[in-house]
């Protein structure tokens, strides 16, 4: 770690002596709450931020930090080697509210190493870590009141466990990203300055229509053009609606890619969505669609994230945006998108909160493998129900994903 998190003196001194650590906790709390506000998780995320690093407010940890930086002072009397801080903070919070704080303990204990199961092999169980004996926390801490209820809907109480772990992952994402960004801002201002250099969606919408009008004026007046215009008109009409689940069925060659982008940009403008995410099964189609989007929106507007794409060494904006999807247009694969919602590592989960309040388009949705269909549908359902995500299922041949008497696990909307 760095001197940013030093306490300046021994216990018994005023609270101001712990100011650097206190500032970090408060800054992360504010940022994490902002990230979680789209899904009404701001109070929960604020608690995470305020408590995630309180384990650094122990004398042995401060001594370890100084030892690592070759600083010899009075703290050295407390040096005991490498000291864990994440589980200590989780335990500190958990002891104050066994119910609400248990959800938060997952995030705090895992904000460096990853989420753990409650019961598992002893060395991997969160329950065991919270039962350890840790040094006393010396930093003065004022804890806010715990939330009284969960912020997500649970119709009929179905799949409550899935919804709960989903909520924990979204909170985890808010904490991890806020902690990372605040630390980066303190230690590497140059790197932090490369972030968030993308244009906003409202600007991209204007660029799109300017380029699209030029494209349609050049097109020959054929039956195909009329069919494409009809598909576009239907998309623009649907974009005005408030629904969270839409489908678009257009034959190959019918202008599906640009019509769906037009829907996304107009819907985002009308309903104040933050970004557009394209989820595509095959990397070849990802690359193809990303190229089309760049032609329509500009080279600096689109973030690709898949195994075949390596940003240019000089393109730090894209290299950093891959970490948390802080871009207006994201094009990614089914594997990257869905796997992240079942991941445990901070690096995989960091971007999840930026999916909330977005327009997510699943292109070629029929290509989701049948054996993976149910968990993928649950992710789609949860995002549309509780995280303000507008979903568009886009294909030339719609699969059976909607609710029916024969398929009661299908999507409604």
C-alpha positions in Angstrom: 0.0 0.0 0.0 1.0 3.6 0.1 1.4 6.5 2.5 -2.1 7.6 1.6 -3.4 5.3 4.3 -0.9 6.1 7.0 -2.1 7.1 10.4 0.2 9.8 11.6 0.5 8.9 15.3 -0.3 6.5 18.1 -3.7 6.0 19.8 -5.0 8.6 22.1 -4.4 11.4 19.6 -7.3 13.4 18.0 -9.4 12.0 15.2 -7.6 14.3 12.7 -4.5 12.2 13.1 -6.2 9.4 11.2 -7.3 11.9 8.5 -5.8 10.2 5.3 -7.5 6.9 6.0 -10.7 8.6 7.0 -10.7 10.7 3.8 -10.3 7.6 1.7 -13.2 5.8 3.4 -15.4 8.8 2.9 -14.4 9.3 -0.7 -15.0 5.7 -1.6 -18.4 5.8 0.2 -19.5 8.8 -1.8 -18.4 7.3 -5.1 -19.8 3.8 -4.4 -23.2 5.3 -3.4 -23.2 7.2 -6.6 -22.6 4.0 -8.6 -25.4 2.2 -6.8 -28.0 4.9 -7.0 -29.5 3.6 -10.3 -30.6 0.4 -8.5 -31.4 2.0 -5.1 -28.4 0.5 -3.5 -26.8 3.7 -2.5 -27.2 3.4 1.3 -25.8 -0.1 1.2 -22.8 1.0 -1.0 -22.2 4.0 1.3 -21.8 1.6 4.2 -19.4 -0.5 2.2 -17.3 2.5 1.4 -17.2 3.8 5.0 -16.1 0.4 6.4 -14.2 -1.4 3.7 -10.7 -0.4 4.9 -11.3 0.1 8.6 -9.0 -2.9 9.2 -6.2 -0.6 8.2 -6.9 1.4 11.4 -5.1 -1.2 13.6 -1.7 -0.7 15.1 -0.2 -3.9 13.6 -1.4 -3.0 10.1 0.1 0.5 10.5 3.3 -1.0 11.6 3.3 -3.5 8.7 2.7 -0.6 6.3 5.7 1.4 7.7 7.9 -1.7 7.7 7.1 -2.3 4.0 8.1 1.3 3.2 11.2 1.1 5.4 10.0 3.7 7.9 11.1 3.2 11.4 9.2 4.9 14.2 7.2 4.1 17.3 4.8 1.9 15.4 7.4 -0.7 15.0 6.7 -2.1 18.5 3.4 -3.4 17.0 4.9 -5.0 14.0 3.8 -8.6 13.5 4.4 -9.3 9.9 1.8 -9.2 7.1 -1.6 -8.4 8.5 -5.0 -9.0 7.0 -7.4 -6.0 6.9 -10.3 -6.9 4.7 -11.7 -9.7 6.9 -11.2 -7.5 9.9 -13.4 -4.8 8.4 -16.0 -7.3 7.5 -16.0 -8.8 11.0 -16.2 -5.3 12.6 -19.4 -4.6 10.5 -20.9 -8.1 10.9 -20.8 -7.9 14.7 -23.0 -4.9 14.6 -25.8 -6.4 12.5 -25.8 -10.1 11.8 -28.5 -9.9 9.1 -27.9 -6.7 7.0 -24.2 -6.7 7.5 -23.8 -10.3 6.4 -24.5 -9.1 2.8 -21.9 -6.3 3.2 -19.4 -8.6 4.8 -19.1 -10.6 1.6 -18.1 -7.5 -0.3 -15.7 -6.1 2.3 -13.9 -9.4 3.0 -13.6 -10.0 -0.8 -12.7 -6.6 -2.1 -9.1 -7.6 -2.8 -9.2 -11.4 -3.1 -12.7 -12.1 -4.4 -16.1 -13.1 -3.1 -16.3 -16.3 -0.9 -19.0 -18.8 -0.1 -20.3 -18.6 3.5 -19.7 -22.3 4.1 -16.9 -23.9 2.1 -13.6 -25.7 2.7 -12.3 -24.1 6.0 -9.6 -22.0 4.3 -12.1 -20.6 1.8 -15.2 -20.0 4.0 -16.2 -16.5 4.9 -17.8 -17.8 8.1 -14.4 -19.0 9.3 -12.7 -15.7 8.4 -15.3 -13.7 10.4 -14.7 -15.9 13.4 -11.0 -15.1 13.6 -9.5 -13.0 16.4 -8.1 -9.7 15.1 -6.4 -6.7 16.6 -8.6 -3.8 17.9 -9.5 -1.1 15.4 -8.1 2.2 16.6 -9.4 4.6 14.0 -12.5 6.4 15.3 -15.5 5.3 13.3 -19.1 6.4 13.2 -21.3 3.8 11.6 -24.6 4.9 9.8 -27.8 3.1 10.5 -28.3 -0.2 8.6 -31.0 -0.4 5.9 -34.3 -1.9 7.0 -35.2 -3.7 3.8 -33.8 -4.9 0.5 -34.3 -2.5 -2.5 -35.1 -5.2 -5.1 -38.5 -6.7 -6.1 -39.1 -10.4 -5.3 -42.4 -11.3 -7.1 -43.9 -14.4 -5.4 -40.6 -14.8 -3.5 -39.3 -16.9 -6.4 -35.5 -17.3 -6.9 -34.8 -15.2 -3.8 -31.4 -16.7 -3.4 -30.5 -15.8 -7.0 -31.7 -12.2 -6.5 -29.8 -11.9 -3.3 -26.4 -13.0 -4.7 -27.0 -10.8 -7.7 -27.5 -7.8 -5.5 -24.4 -8.6 -3.5 -22.4 -8.8 -6.8 -23.7 -5.4 -7.9 -22.7 -3.9 -4.5 -19.4 -5.6 -4.8 -18.9 -4.0 -8.2 -19.7 -0.5 -6.8 -17.2 -1.0 -3.9 -14.4 -2.4 -6.0 -14.6 0.2 -8.7 -14.9 3.1 -6.3 -12.0 1.9 -4.2 -9.8 1.4 -7.3 -10.7 4.8 -8.8 -10.2 6.7 -5.6 -6.8 5.1 -5.0 -5.8 5.7 -8.6 -6.8 9.4 -8.3 -4.5 9.7 -5.2 -1.5 7.8 -6.6 -1.5 8.2 -10.4 -3.2 11.4 -11.5 -1.9 11.0 -15.0 -3.6 7.6 -15.4 -6.8 8.8 -13.7 -6.9 11.7 -16.2 -7.1 9.3 -19.2 -10.4 7.9 -18.0 -13.9 9.0 -19.1 -12.7 10.8 -22.3 -15.6 9.4 -24.4 -18.3 11.6 -25.8 -21.8 11.5 -24.2 -24.7 9.6 -25.7 -26.6 12.8 -26.6 -23.7 13.9 -28.8 -23.4 10.4 -30.3 -27.1 10.5 -31.2 -26.6 13.7 -33.2 -23.6 12.2 -35.0 -25.5 9.0 -35.7 -28.4 10.8 -37.4 -26.2 13.0 -39.4 -24.3 10.0 -40.8 -27.4 7.9 -41.1 -29.2 10.5 -43.2 -26.3 10.7 -45.6 -26.3 6.9 -45.9 -30.0 6.6 -46.6 -29.9 9.5 -49.2 -27.3 7.6 -51.1 -29.2 4.3 -51.0 -31.1 3.2 -54.1 -34.9 3.3 -53.9 -35.5 -0.5 -53.8 -37.9 -2.9 -52.0 -35.0 -3.7 -49.6 -34.7 0.0 -48.7 -38.5 0.2 -48.0 -38.3 -2.8 -45.7 -35.4 -1.3 -43.9 -37.2 2.0 -43.4 -40.2 0.0 -42.1 -38.1 -1.8 -39.6 -36.5 1.5 -38.5 -39.9 3.2 -38.1 -41.0 0.3 -35.8 -37.9 0.7 -33.7 -38.3 4.4 -33.4 -41.9 4.0 -32.3 -41.0 1.4 -29.7 -38.1 3.5 -28.4 -40.7 6.0 -27.0 -42.3 3.3 -24.8 -41.4 2.7 -21.2 -41.1 -1.1 -21.3 -38.0 -2.9 -20.2 -38.1 -5.9 -22.6 -38.4 -5.6 -26.3 -37.7 -8.0 -29.3 -36.7 -7.2 -32.8 -37.1 -9.7 -35.6 -35.7 -8.7 -38.9 -34.5 -11.0 -41.8 -30.8 -10.9 -42.7 -30.1 -7.8 -44.8 -33.0 -6.0 -43.3 -31.0 -3.3 -41.6 -31.2 -4.8 -38.1 -27.8 -3.5 -36.9 -28.5 0.2 -37.6 -32.2 -0.1 -36.7 -31.3 -1.5 -33.3 -28.7 1.2 -32.7 -31.3 3.8 -33.6 -33.7 2.3 -31.1 -31.0 2.2 -28.4 -30.0 5.9 -28.9 -33.5 7.2 -29.0 -34.7 5.1 -26.0 -31.6 6.2 -24.0 -32.4 9.8 -24.8 -36.1 9.5 -24.0 -35.6 7.5 -20.8 -32.3 8.8 -19.5 -30.2 5.6 -19.9 -26.5 5.9 -19.4 -25.0 3.7 -22.1 -25.7 1.2 -24.8 -24.2 -2.3 -24.5 -24.2 -4.8 -27.5 -23.9 -8.4 -26.5 -23.0 -10.7 -29.4 -22.3 -14.5 -29.5 -19.4 -14.5 -32.0 -16.2 -12.4 -32.0 -16.4 -12.1 -35.8 -19.8 -10.4 -35.5 -18.6 -8.3 -32.6 -15.7 -6.9 -34.8 -18.1 -6.4 -37.8 -20.7 -4.5 -35.7 -18.1 -2.5 -33.9 -16.7 -1.3 -37.3 -20.2 -0.3 -38.4 -20.8 1.6 -35.1 -17.5 3.4 -35.5 -18.4 4.5 -39.1 -21.7 5.9 -37.7 -20.5 7.3 -34.4 -16.8 8.0 -34.8 -13.6 6.1 -33.9 -13.5 7.3 -30.3 -17.0 6.4 -29.4 -17.0 2.6 -29.2 -15.4 0.3 -26.7 -14.8 -3.3 -27.7 -14.3 -5.9 -25.0 -13.6 -9.5 -26.1 -10.7 -11.9 -26.2 -9.5 -10.9 -29.7 -9.4 -7.2 -29.2 -6.2 -5.6 -27.8 -6.4 -1.8 -27.6 -3.6 0.2 -29.1 -0.8 0.9 -26.6 -1.4 4.6 -27.0 -5.2 4.3 -26.5 -5.3 4.6 -22.7 -8.9 5.6 -22.7 -10.0 2.2 -24.1 -7.5 0.3 -22.1 -8.8 1.7 -18.9 -12.5 1.6 -19.9 -12.2 -2.1 -20.4 -11.9 -2.4 -16.7 -15.2 -0.9 -15.8 -17.1 -0.3 -19.0 -17.2 3.5 -18.4 -18.0 4.2 -22.1 -21.2 5.2 -23.9 -21.2 2.3 -26.4 -19.8 -1.1 -25.4 -19.6 -4.1 -27.7 -18.9 -7.4 -26.1 -19.5 -11.1 -26.3 -22.1 -13.4 -24.6 -19.2 -15.1 -22.7 -17.8 -11.8 -21.4 -21.2 -10.4 -20.4 -22.8 -13.4 -18.7 -19.7 -14.9 -17.1 -19.1 -11.6 -15.3 -22.5 -11.9 -13.5 -21.4 -15.3 -12.1 -17.8 -14.3 -11.3 -16.1 -13.8 -7.9 -12.9 -11.9 -8.8 -12.8 -8.1 -8.5 -11.4 -7.7 -12.0 -14.4 -9.5 -13.5 -17.0 -7.8 -11.4 -15.7 -4.2 -11.4 -17.8 -3.3 -14.5 -21.2 -4.8 -13.4 -22.6 -1.6 -11.8 -22.2 0.2 -15.1 -24.7 -2.2 -16.8 -27.5 -0.8 -14.6 -29.7 1.8 -16.2 -28.5 0.9 -19.7 -29.9 -0.3 -23.0 -28.6 -3.8 -23.5 -29.0 -5.4 -27.0 -28.6 -9.1 -27.3 -27.9 -9.7 -31.0 -28.3 -13.1 -32.5 -30.0 -14.2 -29.3 -30.9 -17.6 -30.7 -27.2 -18.5 -30.5 -27.2 -18.7 -26.7 -26.5 -22.5 -26.0 -29.6 -24.3 -24.8 -27.7 -25.7 -21.8 -26.9 -22.1 -20.8 -30.2 -20.6 -21.6 -31.8 -20.7 -18.1 -29.1 -18.9 -16.2 -28.7 -16.4 -19.0 -32.5 -15.7 -18.9 -32.3 -15.1 -15.2 -29.6 -12.5 -15.6 -31.7 -10.8 -18.3 -34.8 -11.0 -16.2 -33.1 -9.6 -13.1 -31.5 -6.7 -15.0 -34.8 -5.7 -16.5 -36.8 -6.1 -13.3 -34.5 -4.5 -10.7 -31.7 -2.6 -12.4 -33.4 -0.3 -14.8 -32.0 -2.1 -17.8 -33.9 -2.0 -21.1 -33.3 -5.3 -23.0 -33.7 -5.8 -26.7 -33.6 -9.3 -28.0 -32.5 -9.0 -31.6 -32.3 -11.7 -34.3 -33.6 -12.9 -37.6 -35.1 -16.0 -36.0 -36.5 -15.4 -32.5 -35.9 -18.4 -30.2 -38.4 -19.4 -27.5 -37.4 -17.1 -24.7 -40.8 -15.5 -23.9 -43.2 -16.8 -21.2 -45.9 -19.3 -22.3 -47.8 -22.1 -20.7 -45.3 -24.5 -22.2 -42.3 -22.4 -21.1 -43.1 -20.8 -17.8 -39.5 -19.8 -17.1 -39.6 -17.5 -20.1 -39.4 -13.7 -20.0 -42.4 -11.5 -19.6 -42.7 -8.1 -21.2 
